[in-house]
Amino acid sequence: MRVSRQRSSKSQERRRSASKRFALDGALTILEARAGQRSLSNLIERGCDEVDASALRSIDTAGLQLLLAAGRAARERGLTLKVFGARALLLDAALSLGLGSALTEVVELP
């Protein structure tokens, strides 16, 4: 019985975690920035601190600025914004714009 309860508890924890994770689509550019800003702001206000960027294929300056602002907003609420799934893409883009250290100061890239 205990094993099944632990599994159930872990399943519930994964579902809660997934429900608090914001998923980015294929691009985070100036075209998506306004909608992305509203969505990220709403999620951070509700305590979300995880972004699934595994589907992200392109990002521009506006997209990086959005992630920086979201990271700062999360810090103001005592959270650390964690972005999963696009570490190389995000770091390459940030480094090419001279924002590498700024990004890693406010966003965790596990």
N, C-alpha and C positions, 0 to 999 in steps of 0.2 A: 504493500500500500504506500509506503513512504516514497518509493521510487516514482510511482505515478504522480504523486502530489508534487514532487520536485520538478518533474517534467512539465506538469501543468503550470506550475509557478513560472518556470523558465519560458514557456510558451506565452503566457500572459505578459511577461516582462518584454519579450520581443515584440509583441503586438503593440504594447504601449509605446515602446521606443519607435517603432515604425510609424505610428500615428503622429508622433512629434517630429518627424523628419520631413523636411521640405525637399522636393525633388526638382532639380533643374533639368530642362529639356536640352535639345541639341545645341542651342546658342544662347549666350548671355552677352548681347551687344546693345548698342544704343537703342535699337528697335524694341528690345525686350526690357529695357531698364526700368521704365515707369511701372509696368505690371509687376516686375520682379521686386521692386522696392516696396510696393504695397503689400505683396505677399510675404516678403521677409519681415517687414515691420510687424504685421499682424501675428506672425508665428512667434517672433521674439517676445512680443507683448504677452503671449500665452505661455512663455517659458520654453519654447523650442530652441534647441541649441545645435541641431544637426542638419546638415544639408547633404543630400545625395546628388553628387555631380557626376555619377558614372555615365550618364547619357550625354554629358556636355562635350561638344566637339569643337566649339570656337568661343572665344571671349575677346572683347576689346577693352579699351581704356574705361569706357562707361561701366562695363560689367565688373571690372576689377574695383573701380571706385565704389560700386554698389556693395561688393563683398567687404571692402574695407569699412564702409559706413555701417553695414550690418554687424560686423565684428565689434566695432566700437559701441554700438547700441547694446549688443549683448553684454559686453564688459560693464557698461553702466548699470545693468541689471544683475550683475554678479555671475554672469554666464560666460562660457568660452565657446565661441562658434566653432564647430568642427565640420570641415568639408571633406567628405569621403568620395573617392573614386576618380579624381582628376588631378592628383598631386602634380604630375609632370607638366600637364597643360597649364595649370595655374602658376606654377613656379616659373616656367619658361616665359609666359606672358608677363608676369610681374617683373622678372629680372630684365627683360628687354625694355621695359618702361622705367627701370630704376626704382621699382616699388617692391623689390624682393623682401627687404627687411621690414618694410611697412606692413606687408601682407602677413608675414610670419609673426609679427608682434601682436596682431589682433585676431588672427584666424589660425586654428590648429588644423594641420593637414596630415592626419594619421595615415 
